Amino acid sequence: MTADHLQRLRRAVALDLTPLRESRDYRLLYVGRTVSYAGSMLTTVAFPYQVYQRTHSTLAVGLLGAVELVPLLFMALAGGAYADAHDRRRLLILSEVGLACCSVVLVILALTTSPPVWALFVLAAISAGLSGFQRPALQALAPRLLPAELMPAAAALESFGSTFAAIGGPAIGGLLISTVGLPATYALDALSFVISIGVVTAIRSVAPPADAERPSLGRVLEGFRYALSRKDLLGTYLIDMNAMFFGMPYALFPAIAERLGGGKVLGLLYAAPAFGAFLASATSGWTGRVHRHGRAIAVAAAFWGVAIIGFGFTTTLWPAFACLALAGAADMVSAVYRMTIWNQTIPDGLRGRLAGIEQISYMSGPLLGNVEAGLVASFAGIRGSVVSGGILCVAGTAALCWLLPDFVTYDARTSVHRKLKQSEMTA
């Protein structure tokens, strides 16, 4: 292979940094969300670890998802309606302040000798509600800062930043738990929110569309009607929910880590999917040349399920890490094309509400999946829970592809303009 061929190959797979070069505000948003997400990853490891240490129950860890689900669903819908009617940057800052306060309370609880389990569950519900309110504004802000043709590159960049944070966050979190303890771990999360707030404040205000109406139940229902009218869009939500509900064994990680080496191993288990996603996003230059986005999402979701099945049969750390990394790589590919479909075809006036619906699919799958994994593990064992979940993930993906042919046949070369035109005619 010649030097010219190598250079062309490198350009073909290298991460596209054009969105960061083109927009100062997008750079600030990117830095803020990456720092904030990295801090949150510390708590993602520390919080279920603390609950498991207090209860020694995988079911209790799984029930965290059930407690978080209701406030998340309600606040995601409310946040979507507000994001379409108010300054999205301001909403993002306010929710970051609330999440920072939750981290401070976690520090206080961690400093007590025996924090009540109910208090941890209440705090989990509050944090989930704030996260649900925040995400629609966050997701709807980026398309206002970049042209539509840069959305695939922005999706890959966002996956790269979040997976980079998700690798370092859990690994550092596991190390911090076993060295300096839970209070310092939560304190670093609070600091990350402070940094993020400072960065995001420098972004220019993003006014809502001129014809934006006040948030209301009718506006929320309008978003649902739009989502249900598009089977290709519906497929992006349902495919991800299916994969995360059946194939998300995160609630079992504390118990699995105890068999494999304790707190340090726990961090590696949480970091493994992000490591795979990081490698996939770092070589994501090829994603812009794939146009059948629905088919790519379906293949990636099925591959996630296969990798989770492999994880269920592993008995030592590094094969387990490898299977989780492969699953993470598949999830990154799915995320890139899901975000691309959303950002290229959803009208700006509906982006906040549709981001709220996306938040429901994005978070309810893992939260309910934690409940499912913990419940199945309580009577079928940990391996039975993980393997059966992976199998059902693959089967569910195949069933959804059969039920939603418009999703499978989605082609960006012909669908983007048609979807936007149909939306304008409907409006």
C-alpha positions in Angstrom: 0.0 0.0 0.0 1.4 3.4 -1.0 1.7 6.4 1.2 -1.1 8.1 -0.8 -3.4 5.1 -0.1 -2.5 5.2 3.6 -3.3 8.9 3.7 -6.6 8.5 2.0 -7.5 5.6 4.4 -6.6 7.7 7.4 -8.9 10.5 6.1 -11.6 8.0 5.5 -11.7 6.7 9.1 -10.5 9.7 11.1 -12.9 11.7 13.3 -14.2 14.7 11.5 -13.5 17.8 13.6 -15.2 20.3 11.2 -18.0 21.2 13.6 -15.5 22.2 16.3 -13.6 24.4 13.8 -16.7 26.0 12.3 -18.6 27.1 15.5 -17.3 28.7 18.6 -20.6 28.2 20.5 -20.6 24.5 19.5 -17.0 24.1 20.8 -18.1 25.6 24.2 -21.2 23.3 24.3 -19.0 20.3 23.4 -16.5 21.1 26.2 -19.2 21.8 28.8 -21.2 18.6 28.1 -18.1 16.4 28.0 -16.8 17.7 31.4 -20.2 17.4 33.0 -20.7 13.9 31.6 -17.3 12.8 32.9 -18.2 13.9 36.4 -21.6 12.2 36.2 -19.8 9.0 35.3 -18.1 9.0 38.7 -21.5 9.0 40.3 -22.8 6.4 37.9 -20.2 4.0 39.5 -20.4 5.3 43.1 -24.1 5.5 43.5 -25.1 1.8 42.8 -22.0 0.7 44.7 -23.1 2.7 47.7 -26.6 1.2 47.5 -25.2 -2.3 47.1 -22.9 -1.9 50.1 -25.9 -0.8 52.2 -28.3 -3.5 51.0 -26.2 -6.3 49.5 -29.0 -6.8 47.1 -28.9 -6.8 43.3 -32.6 -6.3 43.3 -32.2 -3.1 45.3 -29.7 -1.8 42.8 -32.1 -2.7 40.0 -35.0 -0.9 41.7 -33.1 2.3 41.5 -34.2 2.3 37.8 -37.9 2.0 38.8 -37.6 4.9 41.2 -35.9 7.1 38.6 -38.2 6.3 35.8 -41.4 8.2 36.7 -39.7 11.6 37.4 -37.6 11.1 34.3 -40.5 10.5 32.0 -42.6 13.4 33.3 -39.7 15.9 33.3 -38.5 14.8 29.9 -41.8 15.7 28.4 -42.0 19.0 30.3 -38.4 19.8 29.4 -39.1 19.1 25.7 -42.0 21.5 25.7 -40.0 24.2 27.5 -37.0 23.7 25.2 -39.2 24.6 22.2 -40.5 27.7 23.9 -37.6 29.2 25.8 -33.8 29.9 25.6 -32.3 26.4 25.5 -29.0 27.6 26.8 -30.7 29.1 29.9 -32.6 25.9 30.6 -29.4 23.9 30.3 -27.6 26.1 32.9 -30.5 25.9 35.4 -30.7 22.1 35.2 -26.9 21.9 35.7 -27.2 24.0 38.8 -29.8 21.6 40.2 -27.7 18.6 39.4 -24.7 20.2 41.1 -26.8 20.7 44.2 -27.7 17.0 44.1 -24.0 16.0 44.1 -23.4 18.2 47.1 -26.1 16.4 49.0 -24.6 13.1 48.0 -21.3 14.3 49.5 -23.1 15.1 52.8 -24.9 11.7 52.9 -21.6 9.9 52.1 -20.0 11.6 55.1 -22.6 10.1 57.5 -21.9 6.7 59.1 -25.0 4.9 57.8 -27.0 7.0 55.3 -30.7 5.8 55.1 -31.4 3.9 51.9 -34.6 5.8 51.4 -32.7 9.1 51.2 -30.5 7.6 48.4 -33.6 6.6 46.5 -35.2 10.0 46.9 -32.0 11.7 45.7 -31.9 9.3 42.7 -35.5 10.3 41.8 -34.7 14.1 42.0 -31.5 13.7 39.9 -33.4 11.6 37.3 -36.0 14.3 37.0 -33.4 17.1 36.5 -31.6 15.0 33.9 -34.9 14.4 32.1 -35.6 18.1 32.0 -32.0 18.9 30.8 -31.6 16.5 27.9 -34.2 17.9 25.5 -32.6 21.4 25.7 -29.1 19.9 25.3 -30.1 17.8 22.3 -32.1 20.6 20.7 -29.3 23.2 21.1 -26.6 21.7 18.8 -28.7 21.8 15.6 -29.1 25.5 16.2 -25.4 26.0 16.3 -24.4 24.0 13.2 -25.7 23.6 9.6 -27.6 20.3 8.8 -24.7 18.9 6.6 -22.5 18.8 9.7 -24.9 16.7 11.8 -23.3 13.3 11.1 -19.9 14.7 12.1 -21.4 16.3 15.2 -23.1 13.1 16.2 -19.8 11.2 15.9 -18.0 14.0 17.9 -20.6 13.8 20.6 -20.3 10.1 20.8 -16.5 10.5 21.0 -16.6 13.0 23.8 -19.2 11.1 25.8 -17.4 7.8 25.4 -14.0 9.4 26.3 -15.6 10.7 29.5 -17.3 7.3 30.1 -14.0 5.5 29.9 -12.1 7.8 32.3 -15.1 8.5 34.6 -15.9 4.9 35.7 -12.2 3.8 35.8 -11.3 6.8 38.0 -14.5 6.4 39.9 -13.7 2.8 40.8 -10.2 3.9 41.9 -11.5 6.8 43.9 -14.0 4.6 45.7 -11.3 2.2 46.8 -8.8 4.9 47.8 -10.2 8.2 48.9 -13.8 7.1 49.4 -17.3 8.1 48.3 -17.4 11.7 49.6 -14.4 12.8 47.5 -15.9 10.9 44.5 -19.1 12.8 44.7 -17.3 16.1 45.3 -15.5 15.8 42.0 -18.8 15.3 40.3 -20.1 18.5 41.8 -16.9 20.3 40.6 -17.5 19.1 37.1 -20.9 20.8 37.1 -19.4 24.1 38.2 -16.9 23.9 35.3 -19.6 23.1 32.8 -21.9 25.9 34.0 -19.0 28.4 33.5 -18.3 27.2 30.0 -22.0 27.0 28.8 -22.7 30.5 30.2 -20.3 31.8 27.5 -22.5 30.5 24.7 -24.8 33.1 23.1 -28.5 33.0 23.9 -30.5 30.8 21.6 -34.0 32.3 21.2 -36.9 30.0 20.5 -38.6 30.1 17.1 -40.6 33.2 16.4 -43.9 31.2 16.3 -43.2 29.2 19.5 -46.2 28.8 21.7 -46.3 28.4 25.5 -45.6 25.0 26.9 -48.8 23.0 27.4 -50.2 19.5 27.3 -51.4 20.1 23.8 -47.9 21.0 22.7 -46.6 17.8 24.2 -49.2 15.7 22.5 -48.4 17.4 19.2 -44.8 16.0 19.5 -46.2 12.5 20.1 -48.5 12.7 17.1 -45.5 13.8 14.9 -43.3 10.9 16.3 -46.1 8.3 15.7 -46.7 9.6 12.2 -43.2 8.7 11.2 -42.5 4.9 11.4 -38.8 5.5 10.5 -38.5 7.8 13.5 -40.4 5.4 15.7 -38.0 2.7 14.8 -35.0 4.6 16.2 -36.8 4.9 19.6 -38.1 1.3 19.8 -34.9 -0.4 18.6 -32.9 1.3 21.3 -35.4 0.7 24.0 -35.5 -3.0 23.1 -31.7 -3.3 23.2 -31.4 -1.5 26.5 -34.3 -3.2 28.2 -33.2 -6.8 27.5 -29.5 -6.3 27.0 -28.4 -3.8 29.7 -27.0 -5.8 32.7 -25.5 -2.8 34.5 -27.4 -3.5 37.7 -25.5 -6.8 38.0 -22.1 -5.2 37.7 -21.5 -4.7 41.5 -22.3 -8.3 42.1 -20.1 -9.5 39.2 -17.3 -7.2 40.3 -17.2 -8.8 43.7 -16.4 -12.2 42.0 -13.7 -10.6 39.8 -11.8 -8.3 42.2 -13.9 -5.6 43.9 -14.2 -1.8 43.4 -11.3 -1.4 40.9 -12.9 -4.1 38.7 -16.3 -2.4 39.0 -14.9 0.7 37.4 -13.4 -1.4 34.5 -16.8 -3.1 33.9 -18.6 0.3 33.6 -15.8 1.7 31.5 -15.6 -1.3 29.0 -18.6 -0.3 26.8 -17.3 3.2 26.7 -13.9 2.0 25.7 -15.3 0.2 22.7 -17.5 3.1 21.8 -14.5 5.4 22.0 -12.5 3.3 19.5 -15.4 3.1 17.2 -16.1 6.9 17.3 -12.3 7.7 16.9 -12.5 5.8 13.6 -15.9 7.0 12.5 -15.0 8.8 9.4 -16.7 6.1 7.3 -20.1 6.7 8.9 -20.8 9.7 6.7 -20.8 7.4 3.6 -23.5 5.0 4.9 -26.9 6.2 3.8 -29.2 3.4 4.9 -29.3 4.6 8.5 -32.2 2.4 9.7 -30.5 -0.8 8.5 -27.2 0.3 10.2 -29.0 0.9 13.5 -30.7 -2.5 13.4 -27.4 -4.4 12.6 -25.7 -2.5 15.4 -28.5 -3.3 17.9 -28.3 -7.0 17.1 -24.6 -7.0 17.4 -25.0 -5.4 20.9 -27.2 -8.4 21.9 -24.7 -10.9 20.6 -21.8 -9.3 22.5 -23.9 -9.3 25.7 -24.6 -13.0 25.3 -20.8 -13.5 25.1 -20.3 -11.4 28.2 -22.7 -13.7 30.1 -20.6 -16.7 29.4 -17.3 -15.1 30.5 -15.7 -16.1 33.8 -12.6 -13.8 33.9 -12.1 -10.1 33.7 -10.5 -9.5 30.3 -12.8 -11.6 28.2 -15.7 -9.9 30.0 -14.1 -6.5 29.3 -13.7 -7.4 25.6 -17.3 -8.4 25.1 -18.6 -5.3 26.8 -16.2 -3.2 24.6 -17.6 -4.8 21.5 -21.1 -4.0 22.7 -20.1 -0.4 23.3 -18.8 -0.1 19.8 -22.0 -1.4 18.4 -24.0 1.1 20.5 -21.9 4.0 19.3 -22.6 3.2 15.7 -26.4 3.0 16.5 -26.2 6.3 18.3 -24.5 8.1 15.4 -27.2 7.1 13.0 -30.1 7.7 15.4 -28.8 11.2 16.2 -28.3 11.9 12.4 -31.9 10.9 11.6 -33.2 13.1 14.4 -31.1 16.2 13.6 -31.5 16.1 9.9 -35.3 15.5 9.6 -37.0 16.9 12.7 -38.1 20.6 12.3 -36.6 23.1 14.7 -39.9 23.9 16.3 -40.4 20.3 17.3 -36.8 19.4 18.3 -37.3 20.0 22.1 -40.4 17.9 22.3 -39.0 15.2 20.2 -35.8 15.2 22.2 -38.0 14.7 25.3 -39.5 11.7 23.6 -36.0 10.5 22.7 -35.0 11.0 26.3 -37.9 8.6 27.4 -36.6 5.9 25.0 -33.0 6.6 25.8 -33.4 6.4 29.6 -36.4 4.2 30.2 -34.8 1.3 28.4 -31.7 1.2 30.7 -33.7 2.0 33.9 -36.3 -0.7 33.2 -33.5 -2.9 32.0 -31.8 -2.7 35.4 -35.1 -3.8 37.1 -35.4 -6.6 34.6 -31.8 -7.7 35.1 -32.0 -7.6 38.8 -35.4 -9.4 38.9 -34.3 -12.2 36.6 -31.0 -12.6 38.4 -32.9 -13.1 41.7 -34.4 -16.4 40.4 -32.3 -17.4 37.4 -28.8 -16.3 38.6 -26.5 -13.7 37.1 -25.5 -15.7 34.1 -29.1 -16.6 33.3 -30.1 -13.0 33.5 -27.3 -11.7 31.2 -27.5 -14.4 28.5 -31.3 -14.5 28.3 -31.3 -10.7 28.0 -28.9 -10.8 25.1 -31.0 -13.4 23.3 -34.2 -11.4 23.7 -32.4 -8.3 22.5 -31.6 -10.0 19.1 -35.0 -11.5 18.8 -36.7 -8.1 19.6 -34.6 -6.3 17.0 -35.6 -8.8 14.3 -39.3 -8.5 15.3 -39.2 -4.6 15.1 -37.5 -4.7 11.7 -40.3 -6.9 10.4 -43.0 -4.6 12.0 -41.4 -1.3 10.8 -40.3 -1.7 7.1 -40.1 2.1 6.6 -37.4 2.2 9.3 -35.3 -0.6 7.6 -35.6 1.0 4.2 -34.8 4.6 5.4 -32.2 6.1 3.0 -30.8 9.5 3.8 -30.2 10.3 0.1 -33.9 10.4 -0.5 -35.6 10.7 2.9 -34.2 13.8 4.5 -35.7 16.3 2.0 -39.0 14.5 1.8 -39.4 14.3 5.6 -38.7 18.0 6.1 -41.1 18.9 3.3 -43.8 16.8 4.7 -43.3 18.4 8.1 -43.6 21.9 6.6 -46.8 21.0 4.8 -48.3 19.5 8.0 -47.3 22.7 9.9 
